[in-house]
Amino acid sequence: MKQQKKFESPQEQELTAQHQSAQNTIQEFATVEELLRHDAAQTSVPTGIADRLQKSSAEFPRPNRSWWQRLFGQ
């Protein structure tokens, strides 16, 4: 029989707390899109990647305005 530890390190306590909270917050999603939106809201993009994305997307030319935007002056 294994002997159980009386004291846990702070890292072990944090992992235990995360594991317990993950078990208590189970969610079901109706669609894949809902899952992806939830995941995107929970995940932060690293600043280096965000900067590179902004620089690369700034190089693309803006699309032409559509006919209805030209017609209505937007």
PQR file with spaces between the fields and no chain letter, atoms N, CA, C, O and H, PARSE charges and radii, in Angstrom:
ATOM       1  N    MET     1       0.841   -1.172    0.000 -0.4000 1.5000
ATOM       2  CA   MET     1       0.000    0.000    0.000 -0.0000 2.0000
ATOM       3  C    MET     1       0.889    1.239    0.000  0.5500 1.7000
ATOM       4  O    MET     1       1.844    1.324    0.772 -0.5500 1.4000
ATOM       5  N    LYS     2       0.567    2.217   -0.884 -0.4000 1.5000
ATOM       6  CA   LYS     2       1.371    3.424   -0.979 -0.0000 2.0000
ATOM       7  C    LYS     2       1.046    4.363    0.171  0.5500 1.7000
ATOM       8  O    LYS     2      -0.093    4.478    0.624 -0.5500 1.4000
ATOM       9  H    LYS     2      -0.209    2.148   -1.511  0.4000 1.0000
ATOM      10  N    GLN     3       2.091    5.020    0.615 -0.4000 1.5000
ATOM      11  CA   GLN     3       1.903    5.981    1.690 -0.0000 2.0000
ATOM      12  C    GLN     3       1.563    7.331    1.070  0.5500 1.7000
ATOM      13  O    GLN     3       2.237    7.766    0.136 -0.5500 1.4000
ATOM      14  H    GLN     3       3.017    4.927    0.247  0.4000 1.0000
ATOM      15  N    GLN     4       0.534    7.996    1.570 -0.4000 1.5000
ATOM      16  CA   GLN     4       0.083    9.254    1.015 -0.0000 2.0000
ATOM      17  C    GLN     4       0.875   10.403    1.636  0.5500 1.7000
ATOM      18  O    GLN     4       1.156   10.384    2.835 -0.5500 1.4000
ATOM      19  H    GLN     4      -0.014    7.643    2.329  0.4000 1.0000
ATOM      20  N    LYS     5       1.234   11.394    0.836 -0.4000 1.5000
ATOM      21  CA   LYS     5       1.972   12.553    1.337 -0.0000 2.0000
ATOM      22  C    LYS     5       1.054   13.419    2.189  0.5500 1.7000
ATOM      23  O    LYS     5      -0.124   13.596    1.879 -0.5500 1.4000
ATOM      24  H    LYS     5       1.006   11.409   -0.138  0.4000 1.0000
ATOM      25  N    LYS     6       1.613   13.950    3.259 -0.4000 1.5000
ATOM      26  CA   LYS     6       0.840   14.880    4.082 -0.0000 2.0000
ATOM      27  C    LYS     6       0.941   16.295    3.523  0.5500 1.7000
ATOM      28  O    LYS     6      -0.016   17.064    3.607 -0.5500 1.4000
ATOM      29  H    LYS     6       2.570   13.806    3.511  0.4000 1.0000
ATOM      30  N    PHE     7       2.106   16.646    2.949 -0.4000 1.5000
ATOM      31  CA   PHE     7       2.327   17.994    2.446 -0.0000 2.0000
ATOM      32  C    PHE     7       2.633   17.941    0.957  0.5500 1.7000
ATOM      33  O    PHE     7       3.410   17.108    0.491 -0.5500 1.4000
ATOM      34  H    PHE     7       2.883   16.021    2.881  0.4000 1.0000
ATOM      35  N    GLU     8       2.005   18.846    0.228 -0.4000 1.5000
ATOM      36  CA   GLU     8       2.249   18.948   -1.199 -0.0000 2.0000
ATOM      37  C    GLU     8       3.002   20.241   -1.488  0.5500 1.7000
ATOM      38  O    GLU     8       2.835   21.234   -0.781 -0.5500 1.4000
ATOM      39  H    GLU     8       1.374   19.523    0.607  0.4000 1.0000
ATOM      40  N    SER     9       3.821   20.227   -2.515 -0.4000 1.5000
ATOM      41  CA   SER     9       4.514   21.448   -2.904 -0.0000 2.0000
ATOM      42  C    SER     9       3.488   22.400   -3.509  0.5500 1.7000
ATOM      43  O    SER     9       2.402   21.967   -3.893 -0.5500 1.4000
ATOM      44  H    SER     9       3.958   19.420   -3.090  0.4000 1.0000
ATOM      45  N    PRO    10       3.812   23.685   -3.601 -0.5600 1.5000
ATOM      46  CA   PRO    10       2.861   24.637   -4.198  0.2800 2.0000
ATOM      47  C    PRO    10       2.497   24.273   -5.635  0.5500 1.7000
ATOM      48  O    PRO    10       1.362   24.493   -6.059 -0.5500 1.4000
ATOM      49  N    GLN    11       3.445   23.719   -6.384 -0.4000 1.5000
ATOM      50  CA   GLN    11       3.161   23.326   -7.758 -0.0000 2.0000
ATOM      51  C    GLN    11       2.159   22.178   -7.789  0.5500 1.7000
ATOM      52  O    GLN    11       1.242   22.166   -8.611 -0.5500 1.4000
ATOM      53  H    GLN    11       4.366   23.540   -6.040  0.4000 1.0000
ATOM      54  N    GLU    12       2.337   21.221   -6.896 -0.4000 1.5000
ATOM      55  CA   GLU    12       1.407   20.095   -6.846 -0.0000 2.0000
ATOM      56  C    GLU    12       0.016   20.556   -6.422  0.5500 1.7000
ATOM      57  O    GLU    12      -0.989   20.053   -6.925 -0.5500 1.4000
ATOM      58  H    GLU    12       3.081   21.230   -6.229  0.4000 1.0000
ATOM      59  N    GLN    13      -0.040   21.507   -5.501 -0.4000 1.5000
ATOM      60  CA   GLN    13      -1.331   22.031   -5.066 -0.0000 2.0000
ATOM      61  C    GLN    13      -2.037   22.736   -6.219  0.5500 1.7000
ATOM      62  O    GLN    13      -3.248   22.592   -6.389 -0.5500 1.4000
ATOM      63  H    GLN    13       0.776   21.915   -5.093  0.4000 1.0000
ATOM      64  N    GLU    14      -1.277   23.503   -7.016 -0.4000 1.5000
ATOM      65  CA   GLU    14      -1.862   24.215   -8.144 -0.0000 2.0000
ATOM      66  C    GLU    14      -2.379   23.239   -9.199  0.5500 1.7000
ATOM      67  O    GLU    14      -3.467   23.422   -9.745 -0.5500 1.4000
ATOM      68  H    GLU    14      -0.294   23.619   -6.877  0.4000 1.0000
ATOM      69  N    LEU    15      -1.594   22.207   -9.479 -0.4000 1.5000
ATOM      70  CA   LEU    15      -2.034   21.208  -10.455 -0.0000 2.0000
ATOM      71  C    LEU    15      -3.280   20.478   -9.981  0.5500 1.7000
ATOM      72  O    LEU    15      -4.184   20.204  -10.770 -0.5500 1.4000
ATOM      73  H    LEU    15      -0.710   22.058   -9.035  0.4000 1.0000
ATOM      74  N    THR    16      -3.326   20.170   -8.709 -0.4000 1.5000
ATOM      75  CA   THR    16      -4.500   19.505   -8.154 -0.0000 2.0000
ATOM      76  C    THR    16      -5.723   20.399   -8.260  0.5500 1.7000
ATOM      77  O    THR    16      -6.804   19.935   -8.622 -0.5500 1.4000
ATOM      78  H    THR    16      -2.591   20.393   -8.068  0.4000 1.0000
ATOM      79  N    ALA    17      -5.558   21.681   -7.947 -0.4000 1.5000
ATOM      80  CA   ALA    17      -6.672   22.619   -8.031 -0.0000 2.0000
ATOM      81  C    ALA    17      -7.150   22.775   -9.468  0.5500 1.7000
ATOM      82  O    ALA    17      -8.355   22.824   -9.717 -0.5500 1.4000
ATOM      83  H    ALA    17      -4.680   22.057   -7.653  0.4000 1.0000
ATOM      84  N    GLN    18      -6.216   22.853  -10.422 -0.4000 1.5000
ATOM      85  CA   GLN    18      -6.596   22.974  -11.824 -0.0000 2.0000
ATOM      86  C    GLN    18      -7.344   21.732  -12.292  0.5500 1.7000
ATOM      87  O    GLN    18      -8.334   21.833  -13.017 -0.5500 1.4000
ATOM      88  H    GLN    18      -5.237   22.813  -10.221  0.4000 1.0000
ATOM      89  N    HIS    19      -6.876   20.580  -11.881 -0.4000 1.5000
ATOM      90  CA   HIS    19      -7.507   19.331  -12.285 -0.0000 2.0000
ATOM      91  C    HIS    19      -8.926   19.249  -11.732  0.5500 1.7000
ATOM      92  O    HIS    19      -9.850   18.851  -12.441 -0.5500 1.4000
ATOM      93  H    HIS    19      -6.072   20.498  -11.292  0.4000 1.0000
ATOM      94  N    GLN    20      -9.098   19.624  -10.472 -0.4000 1.5000
ATOM      95  CA   GLN    20     -10.419   19.570   -9.855 -0.0000 2.0000
ATOM      96  C    GLN    20     -11.358   20.576  -10.502  0.5500 1.7000
ATOM      97  O    GLN    20     -12.528   20.266  -10.726 -0.5500 1.4000
ATOM      98  H    GLN    20      -8.348   19.947   -9.896  0.4000 1.0000
ATOM      99  N    SER    21     -10.865   21.793  -10.811 -0.4000 1.5000
ATOM     100  CA   SER    21     -11.738   22.791  -11.426 -0.0000 2.0000
ATOM     101  C    SER    21     -12.095   22.388  -12.848  0.5500 1.7000
ATOM     102  O    SER    21     -13.198   22.677  -13.312 -0.5500 1.4000
ATOM     103  H    SER    21      -9.915   22.045  -10.629  0.4000 1.0000
ATOM     104  N    ALA    22     -11.184   21.727  -13.547 -0.4000 1.5000
ATOM     105  CA   ALA    22     -11.476   21.268  -14.900 -0.0000 2.0000
ATOM     106  C    ALA    22     -12.564   20.206  -14.884  0.5500 1.7000
ATOM     107  O    ALA    22     -13.392   20.155  -15.793 -0.5500 1.4000
ATOM     108  H    ALA    22     -10.287   21.492  -13.170  0.4000 1.0000
ATOM     109  N    GLN    23     -12.570   19.371  -13.878 -0.4000 1.5000
ATOM     110  CA   GLN    23     -13.589   18.337  -13.786 -0.0000 2.0000
ATOM     111  C    GLN    23     -14.951   18.940  -13.468  0.5500 1.7000
ATOM     112  O    GLN    23     -15.975   18.396  -13.881 -0.5500 1.4000
ATOM     113  H    GLN    23     -11.896   19.412  -13.140  0.4000 1.0000
ATOM     114  N    ASN    24     -14.982   20.051  -12.745 -0.4000 1.5000
ATOM     115  CA   ASN    24     -16.247   20.660  -12.344 -0.0000 2.0000
ATOM     116  C    ASN    24     -16.856   21.522  -13.446  0.5500 1.7000
ATOM     117  O    ASN    24     -18.051   21.813  -13.398 -0.5500 1.4000
ATOM     118  H    ASN    24     -14.151   20.493  -12.410  0.4000 1.0000
ATOM     119  N    THR    25     -16.071   21.938  -14.433 -0.4000 1.5000
ATOM     120  CA   THR    25     -16.570   22.851  -15.452 -0.0000 2.0000
ATOM     121  C    THR    25     -16.608   22.188  -16.825  0.5500 1.7000
ATOM     122  O    THR    25     -15.960   22.658  -17.761 -0.5500 1.4000
ATOM     123  H    THR    25     -15.100   21.702  -14.472  0.4000 1.0000
ATOM     124  N    ILE    26     -17.342   21.130  -16.947 -0.4000 1.5000
ATOM     125  CA   ILE    26     -17.492   20.443  -18.221 -0.0000 2.0000
ATOM     126  C    ILE    26     -18.569   21.161  -19.024  0.5500 1.7000
ATOM     127  O    ILE    26     -19.659   21.428  -18.518 -0.5500 1.4000
ATOM     128  H    ILE    26     -17.868   20.748  -16.188  0.4000 1.0000
ATOM     129  N    GLN    27     -18.253   21.474  -20.290 -0.4000 1.5000
ATOM     130  CA   GLN    27     -19.205   22.158  -21.149 -0.0000 2.0000
ATOM     131  C    GLN    27     -19.441   21.330  -22.396  0.5500 1.7000
ATOM     132  O    GLN    27     -18.552   20.632  -22.884 -0.5500 1.4000
ATOM     133  H    GLN    27     -17.368   21.258  -20.701  0.4000 1.0000
ATOM     134  N    GLU    28     -20.648   21.426  -22.894 -0.4000 1.5000
ATOM     135  CA   GLU    28     -20.974   20.779  -24.153 -0.0000 2.0000
ATOM     136  C    GLU    28     -21.294   21.862  -25.173  0.5500 1.7000
ATOM     137  O    GLU    28     -21.923   22.870  -24.849 -0.5500 1.4000
ATOM     138  H    GLU    28     -21.370   21.993  -22.498  0.4000 1.0000
ATOM     139  N    PHE    29     -20.855   21.645  -26.408 -0.4000 1.5000
ATOM     140  CA   PHE    29     -21.069   22.608  -27.467 -0.0000 2.0000
ATOM     141  C    PHE    29     -21.926   21.972  -28.549  0.5500 1.7000
ATOM     142  O    PHE    29     -21.741   20.808  -28.906 -0.5500 1.4000
ATOM     143  H    PHE    29     -20.344   20.826  -26.671  0.4000 1.0000
ATOM     144  N    ALA    30     -22.864   22.752  -29.061 -0.4000 1.5000
ATOM     145  CA   ALA    30     -23.770   22.244  -30.085 -0.0000 2.0000
ATOM     146  C    ALA    30     -23.080   22.162  -31.439  0.5500 1.7000
ATOM     147  O    ALA    30     -23.368   21.274  -32.242 -0.5500 1.4000
ATOM     148  H    ALA    30     -23.014   23.697  -28.771  0.4000 1.0000
ATOM     149  N    THR    31     -22.164   23.101  -31.685 -0.4000 1.5000
ATOM     150  CA   THR    31     -21.481   23.119  -32.982 -0.0000 2.0000
ATOM     151  C    THR    31     -19.982   23.287  -32.776  0.5500 1.7000
ATOM     152  O    THR    31     -19.519   23.679  -31.704 -0.5500 1.4000
ATOM     153  H    THR    31     -21.931   23.822  -31.033  0.4000 1.0000
ATOM     154  N    VAL    32     -19.254   22.984  -33.811 -0.4000 1.5000
ATOM     155  CA   VAL    32     -17.800   23.147  -33.778 -0.0000 2.0000
ATOM     156  C    VAL    32     -17.449   24.627  -33.665  0.5500 1.7000
ATOM     157  O    VAL    32     -16.471   24.989  -33.012 -0.5500 1.4000
ATOM     158  H    VAL    32     -19.630   22.666  -34.681  0.4000 1.0000
ATOM     159  N    GLU    33     -18.251   25.481  -34.303 -0.4000 1.5000
ATOM     160  CA   GLU    33     -17.999   26.917  -34.254 -0.0000 2.0000
ATOM     161  C    GLU    33     -18.063   27.437  -32.822  0.5500 1.7000
ATOM     162  O    GLU    33     -17.240   28.264  -32.431 -0.5500 1.4000
ATOM     163  H    GLU    33     -19.046   25.187  -34.833  0.4000 1.0000
ATOM     164  N    GLU    34     -19.022   26.967  -32.040 -0.4000 1.5000
ATOM     165  CA   GLU    34     -19.123   27.371  -30.641 -0.0000 2.0000
ATOM     166  C    GLU    34     -17.869   26.955  -29.870  0.5500 1.7000
ATOM     167  O    GLU    34     -17.342   27.723  -29.066 -0.5500 1.4000
ATOM     168  H    GLU    34     -19.691   26.295  -32.358  0.4000 1.0000
ATOM     169  N    LEU    35     -17.410   25.760  -30.116 -0.4000 1.5000
ATOM     170  CA   LEU    35     -16.195   25.272  -29.467 -0.0000 2.0000
ATOM     171  C    LEU    35     -15.010   26.146  -29.821  0.5500 1.7000
ATOM     172  O    LEU    35     -14.235   26.523  -28.941 -0.5500 1.4000
ATOM     173  H    LEU    35     -17.839   25.135  -30.769  0.4000 1.0000
ATOM     174  N    LEU    36     -14.855   26.476  -31.098 -0.4000 1.5000
ATOM     175  CA   LEU    36     -13.731   27.303  -31.527 -0.0000 2.0000
ATOM     176  C    LEU    36     -13.812   28.712  -30.953  0.5500 1.7000
ATOM     177  O    LEU    36     -12.795   29.280  -30.555 -0.5500 1.4000
ATOM     178  H    LEU    36     -15.484   26.170  -31.813  0.4000 1.0000
ATOM     179  N    ARG    37     -15.014   29.280  -30.906 -0.4000 1.5000
ATOM     180  CA   ARG    37     -15.168   30.618  -30.314 -0.0000 2.0000
ATOM     181  C    ARG    37     -14.818   30.600  -28.830  0.5500 1.7000
ATOM     182  O    ARG    37     -14.154   31.507  -28.330 -0.5500 1.4000
ATOM     183  H    ARG    37     -15.841   28.819  -31.229  0.4000 1.0000
ATOM     184  N    HIS    38     -15.266   29.568  -28.135 -0.4000 1.5000
ATOM     185  CA   HIS    38     -14.956   29.456  -26.708 -0.0000 2.0000
ATOM     186  C    HIS    38     -13.450   29.310  -26.501  0.5500 1.7000
ATOM     187  O    HIS    38     -12.877   29.945  -25.616 -0.5500 1.4000
ATOM     188  H    HIS    38     -15.806   28.830  -28.541  0.4000 1.0000
ATOM     189  N    ASP    39     -12.822   28.485  -27.307 -0.4000 1.5000
ATOM     190  CA   ASP    39     -11.386   28.273  -27.195 -0.0000 2.0000
ATOM     191  C    ASP    39     -10.618   29.548  -27.509  0.5500 1.7000
ATOM     192  O    ASP    39      -9.642   29.862  -26.829 -0.5500 1.4000
ATOM     193  H    ASP    39     -13.288   27.969  -28.026  0.4000 1.0000
ATOM     194  N    ALA    40     -11.043   30.287  -28.528 -0.4000 1.5000
ATOM     195  CA   ALA    40     -10.373   31.539  -28.889 -0.0000 2.0000
ATOM     196  C    ALA    40     -10.508   32.570  -27.781  0.5500 1.7000
ATOM     197  O    ALA    40      -9.584   33.350  -27.548 -0.5500 1.4000
ATOM     198  H    ALA    40     -11.837   30.031  -29.080  0.4000 1.0000
ATOM     199  N    ALA    41     -11.637   32.586  -27.100 -0.4000 1.5000
ATOM     200  CA   ALA    41     -11.827   33.538  -26.000 -0.0000 2.0000
ATOM     201  C    ALA    41     -10.940   33.189  -24.806  0.5500 1.7000
ATOM     202  O    ALA    41     -10.535   34.078  -24.056 -0.5500 1.4000
ATOM     203  H    ALA    41     -12.388   31.953  -27.289  0.4000 1.0000
ATOM     204  N    GLN    42     -10.636   31.910  -24.625 -0.4000 1.5000
ATOM     205  CA   GLN    42      -9.839   31.470  -23.488 -0.0000 2.0000
ATOM     206  C    GLN    42      -8.329   31.516  -23.750  0.5500 1.7000
ATOM     207  O    GLN    42      -7.534   31.506  -22.809 -0.5500 1.4000
ATOM     208  H    GLN    42     -10.965   31.188  -25.234  0.4000 1.0000
ATOM     209  N    THR    43      -7.937   31.566  -25.023 -0.4000 1.5000
ATOM     210  CA   THR    43      -6.538   31.466  -25.390 -0.0000 2.0000
ATOM     211  C    THR    43      -6.026   32.827  -25.840  0.5500 1.7000
ATOM     212  O    THR    43      -6.624   33.460  -26.710 -0.5500 1.4000
ATOM     213  H    THR    43      -8.582   31.575  -25.787  0.4000 1.0000
ATOM     214  N    SER    44      -4.930   33.274  -25.257 -0.4000 1.5000
ATOM     215  CA   SER    44      -4.347   34.546  -25.676 -0.0000 2.0000
ATOM     216  C    SER    44      -3.241   34.287  -26.699  0.5500 1.7000
ATOM     217  O    SER    44      -2.495   33.313  -26.599 -0.5500 1.4000
ATOM     218  H    SER    44      -4.444   32.760  -24.551  0.4000 1.0000
ATOM     219  N    VAL    45      -3.156   35.174  -27.676 -0.4000 1.5000
ATOM     220  CA   VAL    45      -2.155   35.051  -28.727 -0.0000 2.0000
ATOM     221  C    VAL    45      -0.856   35.678  -28.226  0.5500 1.7000
ATOM     222  O    VAL    45      -0.878   36.797  -27.713 -0.5500 1.4000
ATOM     223  H    VAL    45      -3.762   35.965  -27.757  0.4000 1.0000
ATOM     224  N    PRO    46       0.270   34.986  -28.362 -0.5600 1.5000
ATOM     225  CA   PRO    46       1.547   35.579  -27.955  0.2800 2.0000
ATOM     226  C    PRO    46       1.816   36.862  -28.738  0.5500 1.7000
ATOM     227  O    PRO    46       1.467   36.953  -29.915 -0.5500 1.4000
ATOM     228  N    THR    47       2.432   37.850  -28.096 -0.4000 1.5000
ATOM     229  CA   THR    47       2.631   39.159  -28.705 -0.0000 2.0000
ATOM     230  C    THR    47       3.484   39.088  -29.968  0.5500 1.7000
ATOM     231  O    THR    47       3.225   39.820  -30.923 -0.5500 1.4000
ATOM     232  H    THR    47       2.716   37.776  -27.140  0.4000 1.0000
ATOM     233  N    GLY    48       4.482   38.231  -29.992 -0.4000 1.5000
ATOM     234  CA   GLY    48       5.328   38.106  -31.174 -0.0000 2.0000
ATOM     235  C    GLY    48       4.544   37.666  -32.389  0.5500 1.7000
ATOM     236  O    GLY    48       4.742   38.183  -33.489 -0.5500 1.4000
ATOM     237  H    GLY    48       4.692   37.636  -29.216  0.4000 1.0000
ATOM     238  N    ILE    49       3.662   36.718  -32.191 -0.4000 1.5000
ATOM     239  CA   ILE    49       2.841   36.222  -33.297 -0.0000 2.0000
ATOM     240  C    ILE    49       1.823   37.279  -33.719  0.5500 1.7000
ATOM     241  O    ILE    49       1.577   37.459  -34.912 -0.5500 1.4000
ATOM     242  H    ILE    49       3.501   36.298  -31.298  0.4000 1.0000
ATOM     243  N    ALA    50       1.231   37.978  -32.752 -0.4000 1.5000
ATOM     244  CA   ALA    50       0.260   39.026  -33.072 -0.0000 2.0000
ATOM     245  C    ALA    50       0.917   40.138  -33.884  0.5500 1.7000
ATOM     246  O    ALA    50       0.322   40.650  -34.833 -0.5500 1.4000
ATOM     247  H    ALA    50       1.430   37.832  -31.783  0.4000 1.0000
ATOM     248  N    ASP    51       2.136   40.512  -33.518 -0.4000 1.5000
ATOM     249  CA   ASP    51       2.851   41.557  -34.258 -0.0000 2.0000
ATOM     250  C    ASP    51       3.131   41.122  -35.689  0.5500 1.7000
ATOM     251  O    ASP    51       2.921   41.890  -36.628 -0.5500 1.4000
ATOM     252  H    ASP    51       2.619   40.097  -32.748  0.4000 1.0000
ATOM     253  N    ARG    52       3.601   39.903  -35.856 -0.4000 1.5000
ATOM     254  CA   ARG    52       3.896   39.407  -37.211 -0.0000 2.0000
ATOM     255  C    ARG    52       2.631   39.314  -38.050  0.5500 1.7000
ATOM     256  O    ARG    52       2.667   39.576  -39.252 -0.5500 1.4000
ATOM     257  H    ARG    52       3.772   39.278  -35.093  0.4000 1.0000
ATOM     258  N    LEU    53       1.521   38.945  -37.436 -0.4000 1.5000
ATOM     259  CA   LEU    53       0.254   38.852  -38.150 -0.0000 2.0000
ATOM     260  C    LEU    53      -0.205   40.228  -38.622  0.5500 1.7000
ATOM     261  O    LEU    53      -0.672   40.380  -39.751 -0.5500 1.4000
ATOM     262  H    LEU    53       1.492   38.731  -36.460  0.4000 1.0000
ATOM     263  N    GLN    54      -0.072   41.231  -37.753 -0.4000 1.5000
ATOM     264  CA   GLN    54      -0.471   42.588  -38.134 -0.0000 2.0000
ATOM     265  C    GLN    54       0.392   43.104  -39.270  0.5500 1.7000
ATOM     266  O    GLN    54      -0.124   43.712  -40.208 -0.5500 1.4000
ATOM     267  H    GLN    54       0.307   41.109  -36.836  0.4000 1.0000
ATOM     268  N    LYS    55       1.710   42.871  -39.206 -0.4000 1.5000
ATOM     269  CA   LYS    55       2.602   43.339  -40.263 -0.0000 2.0000
ATOM     270  C    LYS    55       2.286   42.668  -41.590  0.5500 1.7000
ATOM     271  O    LYS    55       2.242   43.331  -42.627 -0.5500 1.4000
ATOM     272  H    LYS    55       2.130   42.377  -38.444  0.4000 1.0000
ATOM     273  N    SER    56       2.066   41.359  -41.565 -0.4000 1.5000
ATOM     274  CA   SER    56       1.803   40.654  -42.821 -0.0000 2.0000
ATOM     275  C    SER    56       0.443   41.015  -43.392  0.5500 1.7000
ATOM     276  O    SER    56       0.293   41.079  -44.612 -0.5500 1.4000
ATOM     277  H    SER    56       2.102   40.821  -40.723  0.4000 1.0000
ATOM     278  N    SER    57      -0.549   41.251  -42.548 -0.4000 1.5000
ATOM     279  CA   SER    57      -1.876   41.600  -43.067 -0.0000 2.0000
ATOM     280  C    SER    57      -1.916   43.043  -43.550  0.5500 1.7000
ATOM     281  O    SER    57      -2.766   43.378  -44.375 -0.5500 1.4000
ATOM     282  H    SER    57      -0.427   41.199  -41.557  0.4000 1.0000
ATOM     283  N    ALA    58      -1.031   43.908  -43.068 -0.4000 1.5000
ATOM     284  CA   ALA    58      -0.988   45.295  -43.521 -0.0000 2.0000
ATOM     285  C    ALA    58      -0.466   45.382  -44.948  0.5500 1.7000
ATOM     286  O    ALA    58      -0.733   46.366  -45.638 -0.5500 1.4000
ATOM     287  H    ALA    58      -0.340   43.635  -42.397  0.4000 1.0000
ATOM     288  N    GLU    59       0.266   44.381  -45.401 -0.4000 1.5000
ATOM     289  CA   GLU    59       0.820   44.386  -46.747 -0.0000 2.0000
ATOM     290  C    GLU    59      -0.224   44.072  -47.819  0.5500 1.7000
ATOM     291  O    GLU    59       0.000   44.379  -48.990 -0.5500 1.4000
ATOM     292  H    GLU    59       0.483   43.582  -44.841  0.4000 1.0000
ATOM     293  N    PHE    60      -1.332   43.481  -47.461 -0.4000 1.5000
ATOM     294  CA   PHE    60      -2.371   43.152  -48.423 -0.0000 2.0000
ATOM     295  C    PHE    60      -3.110   44.420  -48.834  0.5500 1.7000
ATOM     296  O    PHE    60      -3.382   45.272  -47.988 -0.5500 1.4000
ATOM     297  H    PHE    60      -1.513   43.231  -46.509  0.4000 1.0000
ATOM     298  N    PRO    61      -3.438   44.560  -50.111 -0.5600 1.5000
ATOM     299  CA   PRO    61      -4.206   45.740  -50.528  0.2800 2.0000
ATOM     300  C    PRO    61      -5.646   45.631  -50.037  0.5500 1.7000
ATOM     301  O    PRO    61      -6.193   44.537  -49.899 -0.5500 1.4000
ATOM     302  N    ARG    62      -6.240   46.783  -49.779 -0.4000 1.5000
ATOM     303  CA   ARG    62      -7.634   46.784  -49.338 -0.0000 2.0000
ATOM     304  C    ARG    62      -8.523   46.357  -50.499  0.5500 1.7000
ATOM     305  O    ARG    62      -8.259   46.730  -51.642 -0.5500 1.4000
ATOM     306  H    ARG    62      -5.795   47.672  -49.891  0.4000 1.0000
ATOM     307  N    PRO    63      -9.565   45.584  -50.229 -0.5600 1.5000
ATOM     308  CA   PRO    63     -10.467   45.177  -51.316  0.2800 2.0000
ATOM     309  C    PRO    63     -11.253   46.385  -51.829  0.5500 1.7000
ATOM     310  O    PRO    63     -11.501   47.340  -51.094 -0.5500 1.4000
ATOM     311  N    ASN    64     -11.637   46.321  -53.098 -0.4000 1.5000
ATOM     312  CA   ASN    64     -12.453   47.386  -53.676 -0.0000 2.0000
ATOM     313  C    ASN    64     -13.801   47.427  -52.985  0.5500 1.7000
ATOM     314  O    ASN    64     -14.321   46.412  -52.522 -0.5500 1.4000
ATOM     315  H    ASN    64     -11.436   45.545  -53.696  0.4000 1.0000
ATOM     316  N    ARG    65     -14.348   48.624  -52.929 -0.4000 1.5000
ATOM     317  CA   ARG    65     -15.677   48.748  -52.333 -0.0000 2.0000
ATOM     318  C    ARG    65     -16.696   48.062  -53.228  0.5500 1.7000
ATOM     319  O    ARG    65     -16.583   48.088  -54.454 -0.5500 1.4000
ATOM     320  H    ARG    65     -13.925   49.448  -53.305  0.4000 1.0000
ATOM     321  N    SER    66     -17.678   47.458  -52.608 -0.4000 1.5000
ATOM     322  CA   SER    66     -18.705   46.761  -53.385 -0.0000 2.0000
ATOM     323  C    SER    66     -19.629   47.777  -54.059  0.5500 1.7000
ATOM     324  O    SER    66     -19.602   48.963  -53.730 -0.5500 1.4000
ATOM     325  H    SER    66     -17.769   47.437  -51.613  0.4000 1.0000
ATOM     326  N    TRP    67     -20.427   47.312  -54.983 -0.4000 1.5000
ATOM     327  CA   TRP    67     -21.297   48.203  -55.743 -0.0000 2.0000
ATOM     328  C    TRP    67     -22.306   48.921  -54.860  0.5500 1.7000
ATOM     329  O    TRP    67     -22.631   50.085  -55.091 -0.5500 1.4000
ATOM     330  H    TRP    67     -20.448   46.349  -55.250  0.4000 1.0000
ATOM     331  N    TRP    68     -22.798   48.217  -53.845 -0.4000 1.5000
ATOM     332  CA   TRP    68     -23.806   48.856  -52.999 -0.0000 2.0000
ATOM     333  C    TRP    68     -23.176   49.899  -52.078  0.5500 1.7000
ATOM     334  O    TRP    68     -23.843   50.863  -51.704 -0.5500 1.4000
ATOM     335  H    TRP    68     -22.533   47.271  -53.657  0.4000 1.0000
ATOM     336  N    GLN    69     -21.911   49.729  -51.706 -0.4000 1.5000
ATOM     337  CA   GLN    69     -21.238   50.754  -50.903 -0.0000 2.0000
ATOM     338  C    GLN    69     -20.960   52.006  -51.747  0.5500 1.7000
ATOM     339  O    GLN    69     -21.069   53.130  -51.258 -0.5500 1.4000
ATOM     340  H    GLN    69     -21.368   48.945  -52.010  0.4000 1.0000
ATOM     341  N    ARG    70     -20.604   51.798  -53.008 -0.4000 1.5000
ATOM     342  CA   ARG    70     -20.387   52.935  -53.902 -0.0000 2.0000
ATOM     343  C    ARG    70     -21.704   53.642  -54.166  0.5500 1.7000
ATOM     344  O    ARG    70     -21.750   54.871  -54.221 -0.5500 1.4000
ATOM     345  H    ARG    70     -20.515   50.885  -53.406  0.4000 1.0000
ATOM     346  N    LEU    71     -22.771   52.878  -54.327 -0.4000 1.5000
ATOM     347  CA   LEU    71     -24.082   53.449  -54.644 -0.0000 2.0000
ATOM     348  C    LEU    71     -24.608   54.290  -53.480  0.5500 1.7000
ATOM     349  O    LEU    71     -25.122   55.390  -53.681 -0.5500 1.4000
ATOM     350  H    LEU    71     -22.733   51.880  -54.282  0.4000 1.0000
ATOM     351  N    PHE    72     -24.472   53.757  -52.253 -0.4000 1.5000
ATOM     352  CA   PHE    72     -25.011   54.446  -51.090 -0.0000 2.0000
ATOM     353  C    PHE    72     -23.985   55.325  -50.383  0.5500 1.7000
ATOM     354  O    PHE    72     -24.307   55.951  -49.372 -0.5500 1.4000
ATOM     355  H    PHE    72     -24.053   52.863  -52.090  0.4000 1.0000
ATOM     356  N    GLY    73     -22.769   55.383  -50.889 -0.4000 1.5000
ATOM     357  CA   GLY    73     -21.759   56.310  -50.379 -0.0000 2.0000
ATOM     358  C    GLY    73     -21.184   55.937  -49.016  0.5500 1.7000
ATOM     359  O    GLY    73     -20.847   56.823  -48.231 -0.5500 1.4000
ATOM     360  H    GLY    73     -22.508   54.875  -51.709  0.4000 1.0000
ATOM     361  N    GLN    74     -21.070   54.669  -48.727 -0.4000 1.5000
ATOM     362  CA   GLN    74     -20.487   54.282  -47.439 -0.0000 2.0000
ATOM     363  C    GLN    74     -19.032   53.999  -47.584  0.5500 1.7000
ATOM     364  O    GLN    74     -18.369   53.658  -46.604 -0.5500 1.4000
ATOM     365  H    GLN    74     -21.344   53.950  -49.365  0.4000 1.0000
